[in-house]
Amino acid sequence: MAYESMELDKGTVSSAWNKTKEVCSEAWDWICNVCDKIAKVVVDGLSAAWNWIVKYKEYIAWLLW
């Protein structure tokens, strides 16, 4: 098989490990960035809904009564 002819020395393994850490770090940063944007949208939406409820609380109470 092809992988049997590969010689894995300490430098090759170290290089592969460093590349893996780099890729994982970039992926983690991307995931954190996406989650941050989602959280901002959710908080903004909840804030807008709360402001609407506070503004129209008398009408809401009248409708639910």
Phi and psi in degrees as GROMACS dihedral restraints (atoms count N, CA, C in turn):
[ dihedral_restraints ]
;  ai    aj    ak    al  type     phi  dphi    fc
    3     4     5     6     1   -67.1    20    10
    4     5     6     7     1   -38.2    20    10
    6     7     8     9     1   -72.5    20    10
    7     8     9    10     1   -17.5    20    10
    9    10    11    12     1   -68.6    20    10
   10    11    12    13     1   -27.3    20    10
   12    13    14    15     1   -84.1    20    10
   13    14    15    16     1   -10.0    20    10
   15    16    17    18     1   -74.8    20    10
   16    17    18    19     1   135.7    20    10
   18    19    20    21     1  -102.7    20    10
   19    20    21    22     1   120.5    20    10
   21    22    23    24     1  -101.1    20    10
   22    23    24    25     1   106.5    20    10
   24    25    26    27     1  -101.8    20    10
   25    26    27    28     1   175.9    20    10
   27    28    29    30     1   -60.3    20    10
   28    29    30    31     1   -37.9    20    10
   30    31    32    33     1   -65.9    20    10
   31    32    33    34     1   -41.0    20    10
   33    34    35    36     1   -65.8    20    10
   34    35    36    37     1   -44.6    20    10
   36    37    38    39     1   -65.9    20    10
   37    38    39    40     1   -42.0    20    10
   39    40    41    42     1   -63.1    20    10
   40    41    42    43     1   -42.2    20    10
   42    43    44    45     1   -63.9    20    10
   43    44    45    46     1   -43.6    20    10
   45    46    47    48     1   -63.7    20    10
   46    47    48    49     1   -40.5    20    10
   48    49    50    51     1   -65.0    20    10
   49    50    51    52     1   -42.7    20    10
   51    52    53    54     1   -63.2    20    10
   52    53    54    55     1   -40.5    20    10
   54    55    56    57     1   -64.6    20    10
   55    56    57    58     1   -40.6    20    10
   57    58    59    60     1   -62.8    20    10
   58    59    60    61     1   -43.6    20    10
   60    61    62    63     1   -62.8    20    10
   61    62    63    64     1   -39.7    20    10
   63    64    65    66     1   -63.9    20    10
   64    65    66    67     1   -47.1    20    10
   66    67    68    69     1   -63.7    20    10
   67    68    69    70     1   -43.6    20    10
   69    70    71    72     1   -64.6    20    10
   70    71    72    73     1   -38.5    20    10
   72    73    74    75     1   -63.7    20    10
   73    74    75    76     1   -44.2    20    10
   75    76    77    78     1   -64.2    20    10
   76    77    78    79     1   -41.4    20    10
   78    79    80    81     1   -64.2    20    10
   79    80    81    82     1   -41.9    20    10
   81    82    83    84     1   -64.0    20    10
   82    83    84    85     1   -42.4    20    10
   84    85    86    87     1   -61.4    20    10
   85    86    87    88     1   -40.2    20    10
   87    88    89    90     1   -64.8    20    10
   88    89    90    91     1   -44.8    20    10
   90    91    92    93     1   -62.1    20    10
   91    92    93    94     1   -43.4    20    10
   93    94    95    96     1   -62.9    20    10
   94    95    96    97     1   -38.7    20    10
   96    97    98    99     1   -64.4    20    10
   97    98    99   100     1   -44.8    20    10
   99   100   101   102     1   -64.0    20    10
  100   101   102   103     1   -45.1    20    10
  102   103   104   105     1   -62.5    20    10
  103   104   105   106     1   -37.4    20    10
  105   106   107   108     1   -62.7    20    10
  106   107   108   109     1   -44.0    20    10
  108   109   110   111     1   -65.6    20    10
  109   110   111   112     1   -40.9    20    10
  111   112   113   114     1   -62.7    20    10
  112   113   114   115     1   -44.3    20    10
  114   115   116   117     1   -61.5    20    10
  115   116   117   118     1   -41.3    20    10
  117   118   119   120     1   -62.0    20    10
  118   119   120   121     1   -42.1    20    10
  120   121   122   123     1   -64.9    20    10
  121   122   123   124     1   -42.6    20    10
  123   124   125   126     1   -64.5    20    10
  124   125   126   127     1   -45.9    20    10
  126   127   128   129     1   -63.5    20    10
  127   128   129   130     1   -42.8    20    10
  129   130   131   132     1   -61.5    20    10
  130   131   132   133     1   -41.8    20    10
  132   133   134   135     1   -64.4    20    10
  133   134   135   136     1   -44.3    20    10
  135   136   137   138     1   -64.8    20    10
  136   137   138   139     1   -39.3    20    10
  138   139   140   141     1   -63.6    20    10
  139   140   141   142     1   -43.9    20    10
  141   142   143   144     1   -64.5    20    10
  142   143   144   145     1   -40.8    20    10
  144   145   146   147     1   -64.4    20    10
  145   146   147   148     1   -42.7    20    10
  147   148   149   150     1   -64.0    20    10
  148   149   150   151     1   -42.8    20    10
  150   151   152   153     1   -61.5    20    10
  151   152   153   154     1   -38.1    20    10
  153   154   155   156     1   -66.6    20    10
  154   155   156   157     1   -42.6    20    10
  156   157   158   159     1   -62.0    20    10
  157   158   159   160     1   -45.3    20    10
  159   160   161   162     1   -62.5    20    10
  160   161   162   163     1   -41.3    20    10
  162   163   164   165     1   -67.2    20    10
  163   164   165   166     1   -38.8    20    10
  165   166   167   168     1  -112.0    20    10
  166   167   168   169     1    27.6    20    10
  168   169   170   171     1   -62.9    20    10
  169   170   171   172     1   -34.8    20    10
  171   172   173   174     1   -65.5    20    10
  172   173   174   175     1   -41.6    20    10
  174   175   176   177     1   -67.0    20    10
  175   176   177   178     1   -40.0    20    10
  177   178   179   180     1   -64.4    20    10
  178   179   180   181     1   -44.4    20    10
  180   181   182   183     1   -62.8    20    10
  181   182   183   184     1   -40.1    20    10
  183   184   185   186     1   -65.3    20    10
  184   185   186   187     1   -41.2    20    10
  186   187   188   189     1   -66.7    20    10
  187   188   189   190     1   -36.1    20    10
  189   190   191   192     1   -81.5    20    10
  190   191   192   193     1   -17.9    20    10
